Amino acid sequence: DKDYSGALRFANNAISAQPQESIFHELKGLSLEGSKDQQGALAAYNQAIKLNNQLFSHYLHRGLLKQAMGDNKGAETDLTASKNLLPTQAAANALGKASFAQGKTDQAVANLQESANAGGTLGQQSRLLLEKIELPKNPAKYIPTKLGLDSNGYLTVIIANRASVSVAKPMVEILRYDGQWRSARQFTVEQSIASGKKTVAINTGIGPLTVEQARYYKARVIKVQ
């Protein structure tokens, strides 16, 4: 177990010796936060920033604390300041969550994608929230398709599920190119697809086609449940 009381004693002793050193006030904040004293921790972080407003970690920890306290707007301000001083995955992940909580989807997606790209545990957290945001609006990103031809020359589609959750009743749109891409047909596949799985080849009813003609078609999933 972490010795938060011991860390707090160390921080207070260090502050007594060097009261103008902001990092000791940050340490005090971390110790108090670990001991569930959020208001005390907030006061310590405030003092750290008052003494040094150019250190990214002061804003990062205060932003994370504000987020834990339900102050997403305040968290967003601090996390943005932290990220501007020094971009970190922790700030990007938390900023994405704070933006999402306030309905700022575009900002949330940008920060969550940045965090997801960095990998690790935080990256996985970001990827899952990113998926939750994007799957209803852009299912094709997570539910790719592959076209083919059956033995009779009819266009078939295989639907894969790269999302972390099962999807049901994917609606597929087949598009045909005749100088521009136009919708040729839409249909719903009445089945569920588990995470990491794919369907068998589904006949689209379009055909018969030659291999050359089939090159003028593409498919995408436009809706899932």
C-alpha positions as CSV (number, residue, x, y, z in Angstrom):
1,D,0.0,0.0,0.0
2,K,1.1,3.5,-0.7
3,D,2.2,5.5,2.4
4,Y,0.3,8.8,1.7
5,S,0.6,10.0,5.3
6,G,4.4,9.5,5.1
7,A,4.5,11.3,1.8
8,L,2.4,14.2,3.3
9,R,4.8,14.5,6.2
10,F,7.8,14.6,3.8
11,A,6.0,17.3,1.7
12,N,5.1,19.4,4.7
13,N,8.7,19.2,6.0
14,A,10.0,20.1,2.5
15,I,7.6,23.1,2.3
16,S,8.7,24.3,5.7
17,A,12.3,24.3,4.5
18,Q,11.6,25.7,1.0
19,P,8.1,27.2,0.9
20,Q,8.7,28.7,-2.6
21,E,9.4,25.4,-4.3
22,S,6.2,24.6,-6.2
23,I,7.0,20.9,-6.7
24,F,6.7,20.2,-2.9
25,H,3.2,21.7,-3.0
26,E,2.3,19.4,-5.9
27,L,3.6,16.4,-3.8
28,K,1.4,17.6,-1.0
29,G,-1.5,17.7,-3.3
30,L,-0.8,14.2,-4.5
31,S,-0.5,12.9,-0.9
32,L,-3.8,14.6,0.1
33,E,-5.6,13.3,-3.0
34,G,-4.4,9.8,-2.2
35,S,-5.8,10.2,1.3
36,K,-9.2,11.2,-0.3
37,D,-8.9,14.9,0.8
38,Q,-9.9,16.5,-2.5
39,Q,-10.4,20.0,-1.2
40,G,-7.0,19.9,0.5
41,A,-5.4,18.6,-2.6
42,L,-7.0,21.3,-4.7
43,A,-5.7,24.0,-2.4
44,A,-2.2,22.5,-2.6
45,Y,-2.3,22.4,-6.5
46,N,-3.6,26.0,-6.5
47,Q,-0.5,27.0,-4.5
48,A,1.8,25.1,-6.7
49,I,0.5,26.9,-9.8
50,K,0.6,30.2,-8.0
51,L,4.3,29.7,-7.3
52,N,5.1,28.3,-10.8
53,N,2.6,28.5,-13.6
54,Q,5.0,27.1,-16.2
55,L,5.2,23.5,-15.0
56,F,2.9,21.1,-16.9
57,S,2.4,18.6,-14.1
58,H,0.8,21.2,-11.8
59,Y,-2.0,21.8,-14.3
60,L,-2.2,18.1,-15.2
61,H,-2.8,17.0,-11.6
62,R,-5.2,19.8,-10.8
63,G,-7.1,19.0,-14.1
64,L,-7.3,15.3,-13.2
65,L,-8.6,16.2,-9.7
66,K,-11.2,18.6,-11.1
67,Q,-12.3,15.9,-13.5
68,A,-12.7,13.5,-10.6
69,M,-14.7,16.1,-8.7
70,G,-17.1,16.5,-11.7
71,D,-15.8,19.9,-12.9
72,N,-15.2,19.0,-16.5
73,K,-15.1,22.6,-17.7
74,G,-12.4,23.4,-15.1
75,A,-10.6,20.2,-15.9
76,E,-10.6,21.1,-19.6
77,T,-9.0,24.4,-18.9
78,D,-6.2,22.9,-16.8
79,L,-5.6,19.9,-19.0
80,T,-5.3,22.2,-22.1
81,A,-2.8,24.4,-20.2
82,S,-0.8,21.3,-19.3
83,K,-0.9,20.0,-22.8
84,N,0.3,23.3,-24.2
85,L,3.2,23.3,-21.9
86,L,4.1,19.7,-22.6
87,P,1.9,17.3,-24.5
88,T,1.4,14.0,-22.6
89,Q,-0.8,11.0,-23.2
90,A,-2.3,11.5,-19.7
91,A,-3.5,15.0,-20.6
92,A,-4.8,13.9,-24.0
93,N,-6.8,11.0,-22.6
94,A,-8.3,13.1,-19.8
95,L,-8.9,16.1,-22.1
96,G,-10.8,13.8,-24.5
97,K,-13.0,12.6,-21.6
98,A,-13.6,16.1,-20.4
99,S,-14.5,17.3,-23.9
100,F,-16.9,14.4,-24.5
101,A,-18.6,15.0,-21.2
102,Q,-19.4,18.6,-22.4
103,G,-20.6,17.4,-25.8
104,K,-17.5,18.7,-27.7
105,T,-17.3,15.6,-29.9
106,D,-14.7,16.8,-32.4
107,Q,-12.3,17.9,-29.7
108,A,-12.9,14.7,-27.8
109,V,-12.1,12.6,-30.9
110,A,-8.9,14.5,-31.6
111,N,-7.5,14.0,-28.1
112,L,-8.7,10.5,-27.7
113,Q,-7.1,9.5,-31.0
114,E,-3.8,11.1,-29.9
115,S,-3.9,9.1,-26.7
116,A,-5.0,5.9,-28.4
117,N,-2.1,6.1,-30.8
118,A,0.3,6.2,-27.9
119,G,-0.8,2.7,-26.8
120,G,-0.7,1.2,-23.4
121,T,-3.4,1.1,-20.7
122,L,-4.4,4.8,-21.3
123,G,-4.4,4.2,-25.0
124,Q,-6.8,1.3,-24.6
125,Q,-9.1,3.4,-22.4
126,S,-9.1,6.1,-25.1
127,R,-9.7,3.6,-27.9
128,L,-12.8,2.2,-26.2
129,L,-14.3,5.7,-25.6
130,L,-13.4,6.7,-29.1
131,E,-15.2,3.7,-30.4
132,K,-18.2,4.5,-28.3
133,I,-18.3,8.0,-29.9
134,E,-17.6,7.0,-33.5
135,L,-19.3,3.7,-33.9
136,P,-22.9,5.1,-34.2
137,K,-21.7,7.9,-36.6
138,N,-19.0,6.2,-38.6
139,P,-19.6,2.4,-38.4
140,A,-17.5,1.8,-41.5
141,K,-14.4,2.6,-39.5
142,Y,-14.9,-0.4,-37.3
143,I,-17.1,-2.6,-39.5
144,P,-15.2,-3.1,-42.8
145,T,-16.6,-4.9,-45.8
146,K,-15.2,-7.0,-48.6
147,L,-16.9,-7.6,-51.9
148,G,-16.6,-10.7,-54.0
149,L,-18.5,-12.8,-56.7
150,D,-20.2,-16.1,-56.1
151,S,-20.1,-19.0,-58.6
152,N,-23.0,-17.5,-60.5
153,G,-21.4,-14.0,-60.8
154,Y,-23.5,-12.3,-58.2
155,L,-21.9,-9.7,-56.0
156,T,-21.4,-10.9,-52.4
157,V,-20.3,-9.0,-49.3
158,I,-18.5,-10.2,-46.1
159,I,-18.9,-8.0,-43.1
160,A,-16.2,-8.0,-40.3
161,N,-16.4,-6.6,-36.8
162,R,-13.3,-4.9,-35.5
163,A,-15.1,-3.2,-32.7
164,S,-14.8,-4.4,-29.1
165,V,-18.5,-5.0,-28.8
166,S,-21.0,-7.1,-30.8
167,V,-23.0,-5.3,-33.4
168,A,-26.5,-6.2,-34.7
169,K,-28.4,-5.7,-37.9
170,P,-25.7,-3.9,-39.9
171,M,-27.2,-1.9,-42.7
172,V,-25.1,-2.2,-45.9
173,E,-25.0,0.2,-48.8
174,I,-23.7,-0.9,-52.1
175,L,-22.3,1.8,-54.3
176,R,-21.6,1.8,-58.0
177,Y,-19.2,4.0,-59.9
178,D,-20.4,5.7,-63.1
179,G,-18.3,8.8,-63.1
180,Q,-19.2,9.2,-59.4
181,W,-20.1,6.9,-56.6
182,R,-23.9,6.4,-56.4
183,S,-26.0,4.2,-54.1
184,A,-27.1,1.1,-55.9
185,R,-28.8,-0.8,-53.0
186,Q,-29.2,-0.8,-49.3
187,F,-30.2,-3.7,-47.1
188,T,-30.0,-4.9,-43.5
189,V,-28.3,-8.1,-42.5
190,E,-30.6,-9.7,-39.9
191,Q,-27.9,-11.1,-37.6
192,S,-25.4,-10.1,-34.9
193,I,-21.7,-10.1,-35.4
194,A,-19.5,-10.7,-32.4
195,S,-16.3,-8.7,-31.8
196,G,-13.5,-10.1,-33.9
197,K,-15.8,-12.1,-36.1
198,K,-17.2,-11.8,-39.6
199,T,-20.1,-13.0,-41.6
200,V,-20.2,-15.6,-44.4
201,A,-20.4,-14.2,-47.9
202,I,-23.9,-12.6,-48.3
203,N,-25.5,-12.4,-51.7
204,T,-26.4,-8.7,-52.5
205,G,-28.8,-9.6,-55.3
206,I,-26.6,-7.6,-57.8
207,G,-25.5,-9.5,-60.9
208,P,-24.5,-11.5,-62.7
209,L,-21.3,-9.5,-63.2
210,T,-17.9,-10.1,-64.7
211,V,-14.8,-9.5,-62.6
212,E,-14.2,-6.3,-64.5
213,Q,-17.8,-5.0,-63.8
214,A,-17.5,-5.9,-60.1
215,R,-14.6,-3.4,-59.8
216,Y,-17.1,-0.6,-60.2
217,Y,-18.8,-1.5,-56.9
218,K,-17.9,-1.0,-53.3
219,A,-19.8,-1.5,-50.0
220,R,-19.9,0.2,-46.7
221,V,-21.8,-0.3,-43.4
222,I,-23.9,2.8,-42.7
223,K,-25.7,1.8,-39.5
224,V,-25.5,-0.8,-36.8
225,Q,-27.4,-1.6,-33.6
